[in-house]
Amino acid sequence: MKCSRCQNEDVQYFFENNGRIYCRKCIAFSTKTVNLKPVKNEKKIYYHLNYSLNLEQERTSRLLIERYQNHQNTVLKAVTGAGKTEMIYGVIEYALNLGHHVCLTMPRKELVIELAKRIQKQFFNIQPILVYGGHTECLEGQFIICTTHQLYRYPRMFDLLILDEYDAFPYRDNEVLENILMNSIKGNYVFMSATIESGDVQVLQRFHHQPLPIPTCKVMGNFMMLCHLVYQLKKYQKDKKPVFLFVPRIEMTRQVQKFLKFFSIKSHCATSKEKNIHQSLEMIKSHEIDVIVCTTVLERGMTVENVQVIILHGEHPLFDKEILIQIAGRTGRKVPYTNGDIIIYTNRQTKAIKECIKDLQQSNALSAIKS
């Protein structure tokens, strides 16, 4: 026996009720599925950017199209800030104009919303359908942008599925989500991330060709940590530099926010429990607030011009090498602010911190050699 949705074959997860067989592994997902209709576009679908891709981005874009034409699956490794979103536009445009069904999916709702905003402005003659928890009114369309949790609705539907940040929580190491995703693919996939060992296609440079910023590790006790934190944040406040302040636990965000208020540092919290994350991002971009105190919910996919990054209690096991690399990648993403601070305040220098710094230095060295 095999579950048609999550591919489970372990008999202990199956049970019968009123003559119907259920799989306990994926029973939390609704049984409602979508049957996407054949597509015939009257107008050519295209995208437009207000800037040009660099040579490496153009090469990668062409390569992704060629691999799709040859029915090849692709794993794309691109350093943070390489512009991988723009690199997939070409293959999305190509597939849509063939009448193929395309899905762009990622593990977190915040990433889906942020990316959908960009794509809706940059693609023409196509209306992407946005699907995530609490936003499931419209499910059918040629181009679906959704969280990985929503893919159960689309069994064997997508000619092209692009999974961004495929090593991110909650998708990473989740067998049910992985199998549901693979079950939604009719054709081929592109998996993308900055924090994987290797890929079929690799982009080792940021789009502006500047090196990846390297974190600074500051080892100290808890009291001195708070003193240094306030001093650093007041400097950034004076220079009008926005800050992402990462903490390891949700309950810490409110505690830190209250602490910062004593020093007239304006902040908002961003966690998986907050509903106004995108409002907070808009406020920090317009300098209405100084700091977003956040969990790893903002580790990926979020770009704020000239943002500086601070990690509080970097010794916490939550901050593994991959998460630290992604957090460091929030800085230096936009011209002319191609550098930025990443300060890790920690009780001790962990293996993850050392490996993060080493990996980023190696990436810069490889990029320099290639240049």
C-alpha positions, 0 to 999 in steps of 0.5 A: 500500500502506498499513499498517493499524496505523500508516498508513505508506504509504512502500514502503521500510518494507514487506517480505515474508517467507513470503508475508506483508507486514510494516511495519518502522515498527511491527514492534516492536509485537506483532501481538496485538490485542484484540476488545472485546465489547459492553457491557451494564451492570447497574448505573449507573456513577458517580464520587464526589469528596470535594470540589466542582468550582468553576464553571469546572470544572463549565462545562468538564465540561458542555462536554466532555459536550456536545461528545461528544454532538455527536460533536466532537473536543476539544483541552483546554488547562488550566493546570497545577493546573487540575484537568483530571482531575476535569473529564473524569470527567463525560464518562467517566461519560456514555460508560460508561453508554451502554455505550461503550468508553472509553480514558484514555491517556498517554505515560508509565507513571508517569502511568498508574499514578498516575492509575489509583490515583485513578480506582479510588477515585473510580469505582464499578460499573466496574473500570478495566483497567490496561495498560502495559509489563510489566502486560499480563495483562488487556487486555479491559474497558469502561474501559482506562487505558494508555500510548500504546505499548499502543494498537496492541492496540485497533484501532478500538475506542474510542468515547471516547479521552482523551489526557492530556499529548499533547505529552509525550515519548515521544508528541510528534513520534512519527509511529508512536505518533500514527498507532497512537493515531488508529487506535484511535479509533472515535468521538471524542477529547479531547486535553489539555495545559497546554503548547499554544498554544490549545484548543477549550476553555480553562481559564486558572485553577487550581482554587483561583484562586491565580496560577501560581508564577513561577520564580526564575532564579539565574545562577552557576558550577558551584561556587556552584551546589552551595553555594547548592543545599545551603543551600537544601535545608537550609532546606527540610529544617528547614521539612519542605518536600519537594523535587523536584530536577530534573537533565538526565541520568540519571547525574547523579541518583546523583551528586547523591544521593551529594553530598547524603548528605555533608550529611545530606540524605535523597534517592531517585532517580527516572528512567525506569530506576528501578522504585520511583518510586511508593514514593519518592513515598509516602516524600517525602509522609510525610517519610521522605526530604527530596528526590527527585532526578529527571529529567523523568520527574516533570515531569507529573502528579505532585502532592505537597503543599507540594513545592518545585522546584529545577532544576539546570543549567537551561541544558541544552537538555533544559529547553525552555519546555514542560518548564520550565512543566510542572516549575513546575506541580508547586508550589502545587497543593494548598490551603492550599499554593497557592504554592511555590518554583521555583528554576532554577540555571543558568550562563546565562539561556536563551531557554527560561527567559525564555519560560517566565517570560513565558508564566506571567506572561501566563497569570496576567494573563489569569486576572486579567482573566477574574476 
